[in-house]
Every structure is written in C-alpha cells, then in structure tokens.
C-alpha cells in the first residue's frame, strides 16, 4: 500500500479519544459503586451489630481494614495492568494488605486454639452465606469487568485474577459483619479460601472474559 494513501486512511473519520482516568481514580470509583451495594445486601446484619462492641474488637477492625485495603490495592493493580507499559512493581502492592489480613486471621486461629482447644479449629459447613456472597459480588464483578474492558488487557489472566481478588475481598468485607463472632478458622477456610479460589478461577477465565485483540483492519 502507498504510504501517503495509508496515512490518509488512518486520518479518515478520526474521532476524539477521551483518555481513561488514572488507575487509582478508577479504583476509587469502583469502590464507591461497590460499597453501597455491599451495605444494601448486609444492611439487616449491620443493624444487629453493636458498634461499641465492634470498635472495641481491635483484631476485627484490623481484619476489616486489611480486607478493604486488599480490595482497593488489587483493583488499582488490575486497572494498572490494562495500561500498556505499566510498572509491574504495582502488582506487588496488594500483597502487603493481603499478608496483614492473613496474619491477623492466623493469629486469631492460634488464640482460638489456645482458648478452646481442638474445638477452636473445627471447620463446619457455612453454605448459608453462599447466596448472600453471590448477591454481594454481582455488581462489583460486573462493574469492574466493564471498566477493565475499556483499557487494553494485554495480560487478561493476570488482570482478571487481580479483579477477582478485589471482588472477593469487598464481598468478604461485607460478610464479616454477619460473622463477627465466628471462629477465625471459619474466616480462614471460607472467606480467605474463597478469595483464593476466585482469584485462581479469574486467572483461568481471563482470556475468555477479557480477551483483547487490537484492531488490525487498518494494517496493510
């Protein structure tokens, strides 16, 4: 193809492009959409929680802050990953709050074991939370996928794994208010376990959900 003709073809029907907001701003917007949905689903449970009791439980507050920080940093990392040439060091940021979350729950497991013995580490089925967890995750999941598809998900497996971690974390943040008195082993097995499974599932489905191909129609 003639170079001049190719340039004219590229310039034809050009439309102004609005750049995406910075990753942190998009993550904050997503969190602003997700939190009201989470609150709406667990509102009845929130009304049953004694604020003074919760605020006095420093370990619970630490776990909730770590969970929320994991959701936010994982979302920021996911939105960074759809920008070509992003700094890959940002992918390590969610590990800090995730590690704090895991350490806090692990410490709770040790405390329950010292206080209750083997009964403190007993894992029981908790299928009653599955419908609530599913409902909580719908809006955050759909919204973050739609927002990620506006970028260039060149690494769809990684991007969706981070997005799944963000969604699982925000869902766990809400579910914890329904399980304030639960043993820590239950949180470790069902909440953190579910976050790990969802992240792995997101990595597996990444190419199907976020498969992105550049438009090659103008390439000679």
C-alpha positions, 0 to 999 in steps of 0.5 A: 500500500502507498504510504501517503494513501495509508496515512490518509486512511488512518486520518479518515473519520478520526474521532476524539479519544477521551483518555481513561482516568488514572488507575487509582481514580478508577479504583476509587470509583469502583469502590464507591459503586461497590460499597453501597451495594455491599451495605444494601445486601448486609444492611439487616446484619449491620443493624444487629451489630453493636458498634461499641462492641465492634470498635472495641474488637481491635483484631476485627477492625484490623481484619476489616481494614486489611480486607478493604485495603486488599480490595482497593490495592488489587483493583488499582493493580488490575486497572494498572495492568490494562495500561500498556507499559505499566510498572509491574512493581504495582502488582506487588502492592496488594500483597502487603494488605493481603499478608496483614489480613492473613496474619491477623486471621492466623493469629486469631486461629492460634488464640482460638486454639489456645482458648478452646482447644481442638474445638477452636479449629473445627471447620463446619459447613457455612453454605448459608452465606453462599447466596448472600456472597453471590448477591454481594459480588454481582455488581462489583464483578460486573462493574469492574469487568466493564471498566477493565474492558475499556483499557487494553488487557494485554495480560487478561489472566493476570488482570482478571485474577487481580479483579477477582481478588478485589471482588472477593475481598469487598464481598468478604468485607461485607460478610464479616459483619454477619460473622463477627463472632465466628471462629477465625478458622471459619474466616480462614477456610471460607472467606480467605479460601474463597478469595483464593479460589476466585482469584485462581478461577479469574486467572483461568477465565481471563482470556475468555472474559477479557480477551483483547485483540487490537484492531488490525483492519487498518494494517496493510 
